Amino acid sequence: MSARQFGSGRKPRADAQRNRERLLEAAKAAFTAEGTEASLEEIARRAGVGIGTLYRHFPTRDAMVAAVYRNEVEQLGAAAERLLATLPPGEALHRWMRLAVDYIATKKLMASALNAMVGGTAALYATSAPRFTEAMKLLVERAKASGDIRADVDSDDLLRALVGFTYATLNPGGVDPDWRDSALRLVDV
């Protein structure tokens, strides 16, 4: 369910919106800990709602996985703006990149489910990638303007380096237990 309830043109009721948010948080935690095959009944229980409420918001497991993915992209984009409002640009960029490391790793853990979704991930990535890249561009431009980073730093290059390094530290058999420390050492350079 989006900001509009079932395409009716109305915003969802406040309690329905709270339920959706709790479901997204519970699903994110479950998918991170157990993978995307986590029990939907357990997700509903953790969110404090019944299974029927879960299915009203997310008719399929794929719909829930996609919603968690989109929600996290939006949260990461909003974090860039929030950090810039409260920190010097260079520090905001640094903190956002640390958040991005965690985000990227979580998506790597969800990759098999995202790839198995009907129609693949191309449409999902196409709708979410701009928010991610816009956040990085905003942070880099502000950090360059303030003199916190070199003027020749390119946001796309920095994003590719961050994503590439983070993926490289994840092995196909699971997560290297030291991946986060390795990725954060790059961010701290």
Secondary structure, 3 states (H helix, E strand, C coil): CCCCCCCCCCCCCHHHHHHHHHHHHHHHHHHHHHCCCCCHHHHHHHHCCCHHHHHHHCCCHHHHHHHHHHHHHHHHHHHHHHHHHHCCHHHHHHHHHHHHHHHHHHHHHHHHHHHHCCCCCHHHHHHHHHHHHHHHHHHHHHHHHHCCCCCCCCHHHHHHHHHHHHHHCEECCEECCCHHHHHHHHHCC
